[in-house]
Amino acid sequence: MELSLNGKQEQKLLLTPQMRQSMEVLQMSVWDLSELIKQQSMDNPFIELKPAKDFSGLHQASSTGLDWWLDVDHPNEPALESVLIEQLTYMKLDHTVLVVCRWIIGNLDEKGYLLYDKDEISTLTGTSLRHVDEAVGVIQGLEPYGVGASTLTECLILQLRHLHNSDPLVVKLVQHDLLRIAEGKLRLLAEKYETEVAVINAAIAKIKSLNPKPGALYSREKPQYIMPDLKLMHIAGEYKVFLVNSFLPEITLNDSYMNLMKQNVSRDIQLYLKKNWHAAKGIIDSIERRKATLLKVSSVIFELQAEFCVKGSVHIRPMTMKQIAEVLQVHESTISRAISHKYIRTPWGLFELKHFFSSSIKHADGTTISSVYTKDRIREYISAEKQASPLSDQQIASLLQSEGLLISRRTVTKYREQMNLQSSKRRKKQ
């Protein structure tokens, strides 16, 4: 037997604490970053703050529209993100899985649903599908049960699993018949499952005791104020993006401690001073990198969205994070962090940067139309319909097809549900 030892070279990027901090700062909203800076100033004697200059531009975030499923009473609770992260602190997790868990928690929507599929999360976080699978499993095991789901069905099934509900009829109704329940087709369901309508009603009562929006339980503890990071302005015939820095407190370094570092002090004091000086420089550098990255990313976004700048929201073109990443020659995860929780004030209103990334619908002439435009057309058709005879999803699809959009009834249904618009049957008024 011959034994051999083979060496293999691998290139692996090791994240330094400073790089990790820069990534975290890049992903923060202005509000969260402002709170971090204030906390750092309390912990670090080198950091002194000048107060933020302007709070006149705060906008209160709100959401409208109710699901057909259930009107949830929203008690006063802490934010969903903090509730989930607190649970993670009691778990022994692989570091990579923990990082992905935190990323997922930061990218859940207001209902507690996943915004990305597992392949997208793997790409955006730069981690393996195995780690993503494990992280999603961890999130789906946290309370409130149902968070981390991708669909209403998955959300309800997760809750049934945690509640140990073994009623097979309830599970089957959730998996296959939520639409029929919404349409009130109880007799049809009774025939399908060869049982009585009363049994179906009892099963539906169990389903209605579940929460279709588990994250919403934590969404009304206080008004959520939006501070824009950016503004889009028309100057000398061009649209340009500018940073809005007035919401962040300005950091300065304390002169007394800077002078103390130059003096002959004990070794322990010198180590303490150097540690805090490096920490202060680190947070300042991270904020400056955040500004530079955000300005580069947003500038490319609005170069590609030139029609929006001139004509408004309905002219948003299809665009992906991959396109921006290729222009700037960075990883898609950098783009994801840069646009996360970021808002821009434009001549057409205040928008989240994520709003400008959309899928596309093909037009008969070979061009592509953004899903944002398509959703606006669906909303317009529904707004103009007769309340006594509202348009079905198939009729809306046919109207859009007559405009040249190659769209299916299923896609119309998906977009309508994403906009929290009810089905034609539930919109009908006698």
N, C-alpha and C positions, 0 to 999 in steps of 0.2 A: 504494500500500500504506500502510495506517495502522497505526502502532505504538502500543500502549497499555501502560501499566504498572499492573497491578492489585495492590493490597495486600490481604493476608489476615491477619486476626488469629487466633492460635491460643493457647489456654491450655495451657501445658505445665509440669508440676511438675518443678523441678530439685532433685535430692536434694543436700543439703549433706552434708559429711563427718559432722556430728553426727547427721543424720537416718539416714544409712547405718549408722552405728555403733549407733544405737538399734534399727534393724531387725535387725541381726546379733545383738545382745545378747538381744533378745526371743526369737529362735529357739533360743538355746542351752539345753542342759540345765544343771542346777545344777553338775554335775561340770565341764563345759566352761567355764562362767562362772567357777567357782572357780579354774580353771587360768589363765584370762585375767587375772583380778584379780591373781593371784600374779606373772604375767609383767609386768603393768603396774607393780607395786610394785618390781620389780627395775630397770625402765627409767626410772621417774619418781621423782625425789627427794621430791616433794610427798606421795606416797602411802605411808602407813604402815598396817599391818594389825594388827587384833586377830584372833587365831585363831578359827576356827569353833567354836561352843560344843558341838555335838552330832554325833557320828558313830554313836551307838548305834542309829539307825533305818535303817541301810543295809540294803538287800535285794539279794541276789545274783540277777541275772537268769539264767534258764535256758530252754532250749527242748528239747522232746522230740518224738519221732516221726521216722521215716525215710521218705523217698520210696521208692517201689517201684523207682526207676530204678537207683540206684547208691549204695553206701556209700562216701562220700568220706573219705579219710584227711586229717585237718586238721593241717597242720604249724604250727609257731609262726611267725606272720607279723604285720606291723603291721596296723593297722585298715584296712578297705577304703576308708573315706572319705579317709584321709591318702594312701593309695596313688594314688587317682584324682586328688586335688587336686594332688599333686606332678607328675603327668603334664601337668596343665593349665598349670603354670607354664612349661613349655617350648614352649607353643603361642601363636601370635599370633592372638588372637581379638578380635572386636568386643566392646566392654565389656558391652553388653546380653546378648550370647550367653554371655559368661563368667559373668555374674550368674545366668543361668538354669541354666547347667551346674552351678554351685555349689549352687543350690537343689535340682536333681534329685539330685545326689550325696548331699545331706543327707536326701533323702526316699526313698532306695532301701531295700528291706527287707533282712533278714539274708541272703537268697539272692542279692542283687544285682539284684532285679527292680524295675521301675517300679511305684509304688503308684498313680499317676494316669495317665489318658489325656492326650493332647496338649491337648485342649480345656480340661480341668480345670487343667493346668499353666499354660496361657495366662491363664485367669481368676485363678488363685491368685497368679501372679507379676506380673500386669498388663502382660504383653508380648504381642506379636503371635504368631500361629501360625507365621509365617515364622521368627522367632527361635527359637521352641520346636522346630520341625522341625530347624533347624540344630544346636541344642544337643543334642537327642536323638541326632542323627547323630554328634556329637563324642563323647558318652559311649559310644555303641556301638562306637566305634573304639578305645577305651582297653583296656588289659589289666587284669584277666583278661578275655579275650574272652568275650562272652556277657552282660556286665553291661548294664543299661539295657533289657533285653528286657521285654515285657509278658506273654509266655507261654512255656511250656517249648519249644514248637515254634520260636518266634522266637529263643530263647536258643541252641538247638542249631544253627539255620540260620546265625546270626551266627558261631558258631565254625567251622562248615564253610566259610563265606565267607573268614574270615581264614586258615584253614589251607589254602585253595585246593584243597579237595577237590572234584574234578569228577565223581565217581562219581554219575551220575544216579539210580541205584537207592537209594543212601544218602539223597539229598536227598528223593526221593519218599516213602520210608519215614518220614522225619522229618515231612514235611508232611502225610501222610495216614494213617499207620498206627501211631502210637505206642501206641494203645490195644490194637490187635491184637498188637503185640509184647509188651506187658505181659501179655496173656492167653495168650501162648504159641501163637498160631495160625499157626505157621510154614508148615504145609502149605497152608493157605488163602492165605497170602501168596505162596508159590511158584506156586500156580495163577494168582493174580491177575496176577503179573508174568511168567508163562510161563518160569519158570526152576527150578533145583533148590533143594531145601531147604538144601543146603550153601552155595549162593551167598547165600541169605537170611541164614544164620547168619554168614557172613563180613561181610555188610553190617551186621548187628546188632552184631558185635564192634567195628566202626569207630564206630558210634553210641555204644556203651557206653564208648568211650575218651574221649568228650566229658564235660563237667562240667555237670550240670543245675542246679547251685547254685554258680555261680562266686564269688559273694560270700561263701559259707560258708568258703572257703579262708582268709579273714581274720577269722573270727569267734571263734576260740578262743585267741587269744594270751594272754589273761588274763581273770579273772572280770570281768564287767561289773556294777558296783554302781549301784543305783538310789537316788537321793536324791529323795524327794518334795518338790515345791514347795508342795504344798497339803495341807490336811486338812479333811475334812468331819465336823462334829461336831453332835450333837443337844443343843441348849441351850435351856432354858425352852420346850420344846414345839416348837421350830423347828430345822430343819437349816440350818446356816450354813457357809460356806467361809472358811477362814483361811489366811493365808500361813505357810509354814514358813521362817523366816529363819536358823535355827540352823546350817545347813550351809554358809553363805557367810561368808567372813572379812569383818569389818567394816572399812570404809575410813575413815581419818581423815587430815586434812591436817597435814603437819609444821609445827609452830609456828615453828621456826627459819627455814625457807625463807619462810614467810609474812611474818615480820618483816623478812627480808632484802629482800623486794620493796619495802618502804616506805623503805628506805635509799637514799642517793645512791651508786649503783654504776654501773659502766661500761655503755655502751649494749648491748654484746654480752651481758653478764651479765643485764641487764634483759630483753632479748629471749628469752634462754634460760629465765629464770624465768617469764615470761608464757606462753611456749609450753607449758611443762610444767604450769603452773597451770590453763590452759584445758583441757589434756588430762585432768588429774585431775578437774576439774569435769565434763568431758564424760562420763567413765565413770561417775561418781556419778549424774549426771542420767539416763543411759541405764538404769542399774540401777533407779532409782526409777520411771522410766516402765514398765519391764518389770514391776515389782511391781504398779503400778496397773492396767496392761492385763490382766495375768494374773488379778487378783482380779475385775475387771469381767467378763471373758469367762467365768471359771469360775462366778461367781455366776449368770449367765444360764443356763449349761449346766444347773446343778442346780435352777434354778427350773423348767426344762422337763422335767428328769428327776426330778420330785418322787416318782414311784412307786418309782424305784430307791432313793432315800434311805430309804424306809420298808420296802420289801419285797425289795430285792436285785437281782442282775444280770439275772435272767430278766424283769424288768419294765422294762428299758431300752426307751424308746420310739424310733421312727424320728426321726432328727434330722440336719440338714445344717448345714454351715458358713454357708450363705447365710442360714438362719434367725437364727443368732446375729449375723451381720453386720448384718442388717436391724434387729434390736432395738437394737444399739449404734450404728447408723448409721456403720459403718466398712466398709472394703473386705474382701472374703473373704480376701485374702492376709494381712491382719492377724490374722485368726482362725487361719489355717493356721500362721503363725509362733508365735502364742501357745500353741497346743496341741502344737507339735512338741517331742518329747523331754520332755514334762512328765508328772508322775505325781501322783496324789492318794491319800492314805491315807483310807479310808472305814471305816465299821463293818462293811462286807462284804468288806474286803480292799484290797489295793493295786492301782490301775488306772492305765493310761496314759489320758490325756484323749482320745486318738483312739478309744479303745474305745467312747466314748459317741456316736460318729457312725456311723450305720448306715443302710443302705437299708431298704426296707419290703416286706413281703408283705401283700397284701390278704386280709382275712377275709371270709367269706361274708356277715357282717352289715354290711359296708360300712366297718368300721374297718380300721386298718392295724396290722401287727405288725412289730416290729423284726427284722432279720436275726439279731441276737444271740440273741433268743429262739428263732428258728427253728433256728439252729445247735445250741443247747442241746438242743432236742427231738430233732434228728437224732442227736446224741451219745448221748442217753438211750436211744433206740431201738436203736442199735448196741450199747450196753453191755448191754442186756437180752436181746439175741438169742441163739438157740441156736447154739453154735459149729459144730455139724455142718451147720446149714442157715441161714447168715446171710441177712439181708434184702438184697434187691437195691435199687438206687436207686429203681426203679419202685414196689416195695412200700412203701418209706419214704414216697415221694410220696403213695401212696394212703392210708397211715395219717394223714399230715398233712392230706390233703384231707378225711378223715373227721372231723377236728377243726375243719373249716371254713376251713383255710388254702388259698388258691388258689395252689398251687405246682406247678411242672412237674418231671418227672424230671430234666431238664437242670439246673435250679436246685439240686436236691438234690445232683447230682454236683459242681457247682461249689462248693457250700458244704462238702461232704465233703472235697474236695481241698484247700480253703483251710485246713481243720483237720488236714491231713496224716493223714486216715483212709483206709485202703486199701479197694479195691473188695471186693465180697462174695466174689468168687472167691479173692482173696488172704487174706481173713479166715477162710475155711473151714478147719476142722480136722477131720480124720477121727477 
